[in-house]
Amino acid sequence: MKNLEDHSIFTLDPEGRVTSWNIAAEHILGYTEAEVLGRHFSFIFTAEDRQLGLPEAELRAAREHGRAEDERWHLRKAGERFWALGILSALHDPSGQLTGFAKILRDMTVWKHAEQALREREQQLVAETDALSQLNEASSRLWGSQG
C-alpha cells in the first residue's frame, strides 16, 4: 500500500463518527486512531466550515447521491490548515441499508501553493505587459509628433 501513503483513509458510522483510521491519516492529520475513534469527523473541518454546517452537508450529499466530493481547507491536530481533496462515499450492506461512509482525503497543499504562485506571477506579467504597452504608446506619440 506504498502508493496510498499520501491518502488519508478512514471510515465513519452513519452519524459521521470515526470507526477506523489508517496510518496515512495519522501522518497527514496528526491524530492517532485511538484519539479519533468515536469522534464526529467534523474536527478536521475549519471552524468557519463547521459554522456553515459543511460536515453535515457532506454527509447528507453522500447519503443522497452515494458520494460527495470537496476541495477545501482542513485542519491538522496542531491547528495548521492544509488544502485537501476529499471524497466521502456511502457504504451499504447487501440489503441496501446505509452502514457508514469511507472518506479519502489527499493533502494538496503543495499544489495549492504552486497554483497561487502561478496566478500571482500571471498577474505580475499582465501588469508588466500593460506598463510596457503604455510606455510604447507614449513613445510612439512622442516620436510620432516630432516627425
C-alpha positions in Angstrom: 0.0 0.0 0.0 3.0 2.3 -0.5 1.1 4.2 -3.2 -1.6 5.1 -0.7 0.6 6.7 2.0 -0.4 10.2 0.8 -4.1 9.4 1.0 -5.8 9.6 4.4 -8.5 6.8 4.5 -10.9 6.4 7.3 -14.4 5.2 7.9 -17.4 6.6 9.6 -20.6 5.2 11.1 -23.9 6.5 9.6 -23.8 9.5 12.0 -20.3 10.6 11.0 -18.3 9.2 13.9 -14.8 7.7 13.1 -14.7 3.9 13.1 -11.3 3.3 11.5 -8.2 5.5 10.7 -5.3 4.5 8.5 -1.6 5.3 9.1 -1.6 8.0 6.4 -4.5 9.7 8.3 -2.2 9.7 11.3 0.6 11.2 9.3 -1.5 13.8 7.4 -3.8 14.9 10.2 -1.6 14.3 13.2 -4.1 12.2 15.3 -3.6 8.6 16.2 -6.5 6.2 15.7 -7.1 6.0 19.4 -7.5 9.8 19.6 -10.3 9.9 17.0 -12.3 6.7 17.3 -15.8 7.6 18.1 -15.4 11.3 17.4 -17.5 13.1 14.8 -15.4 13.7 11.7 -16.2 17.5 11.8 -12.9 18.0 13.8 -11.0 18.0 10.5 -13.0 21.0 9.2 -12.2 24.6 9.9 -14.3 26.5 12.4 -15.8 28.5 9.6 -16.9 25.4 7.7 -18.3 23.8 10.8 -20.4 27.0 11.4 -21.7 26.7 7.9 -22.7 23.1 8.5 -20.4 21.7 5.8 -19.6 18.4 7.6 -23.4 17.6 7.9 -23.9 18.8 4.3 -21.2 16.4 3.1 -22.8 13.5 5.0 -26.2 14.4 3.5 -24.8 14.6 0.0 -23.1 11.3 0.3 -26.3 9.7 1.7 -28.4 11.1 -1.2 -26.0 10.8 -4.1 -23.7 7.9 -3.0 -20.7 10.2 -2.7 -19.7 13.8 -2.0 -16.5 15.5 -3.3 -14.9 18.6 -1.9 -11.7 20.6 -2.2 -11.2 22.9 0.8 -9.0 23.8 3.8 -8.9 21.3 6.6 -7.2 21.2 10.0 -4.4 19.2 11.3 -4.2 18.3 15.1 -1.8 21.3 15.7 -4.3 23.7 14.1 -2.4 24.1 10.9 -4.6 24.4 7.8 -4.0 22.3 4.7 -5.7 22.2 1.3 -7.2 18.8 0.7 -9.2 17.0 -2.0 -11.7 14.7 -0.3 -14.2 12.1 -1.4 -16.9 10.7 1.0 -18.6 7.6 -0.2 -21.7 6.0 1.3 -21.3 2.3 2.3 -24.3 -0.1 2.2 -24.9 -3.6 3.3 -26.2 -6.2 0.8 -29.8 -5.2 1.6 -29.0 -1.5 0.7 -29.0 -0.3 4.3 -26.5 2.5 4.9 -23.8 1.2 7.2 -21.5 4.2 7.2 -19.0 6.1 5.0 -15.5 5.9 3.7 -13.5 9.1 3.5 -10.4 9.5 1.3 -8.5 12.8 1.9 -5.4 13.8 0.0 -3.2 16.7 1.1 -3.0 19.0 -1.9 -1.3 22.0 -0.1 1.8 21.9 -2.3 -0.3 22.1 -5.5 -2.5 24.8 -4.0 0.5 27.0 -3.2 2.0 26.3 -6.6 -1.3 27.3 -8.2 -1.4 30.5 -6.2 2.2 31.4 -7.1 1.4 30.8 -10.8 -1.6 33.0 -10.5 0.3 35.8 -8.8 3.1 35.6 -11.5 0.5 35.7 -14.2 -0.9 38.9 -12.6 2.6 40.4 -12.5 3.1 39.6 -16.2 -0.2 41.2 -17.2 0.7 44.3 -15.2 4.2 44.5 -16.8 2.7 43.9 -20.2 0.2 46.7 -19.7 3.0 49.0 -18.5 5.2 48.2 -21.5 2.2 48.8 -23.8 1.5 52.2 -22.2 5.2 53.1 -22.5 5.2 52.0 -26.1 2.1 54.1 -26.9 3.6 57.2 -25.2 6.9 56.7 -27.0 5.0 56.4 -30.3 3.1 59.6 -29.6 6.3 61.4 -28.7 8.3 60.2 -31.7 5.3 60.5 -34.0 4.8 64.1 -33.1 8.4 65.0 -33.8 8.4 63.6 -37.3 
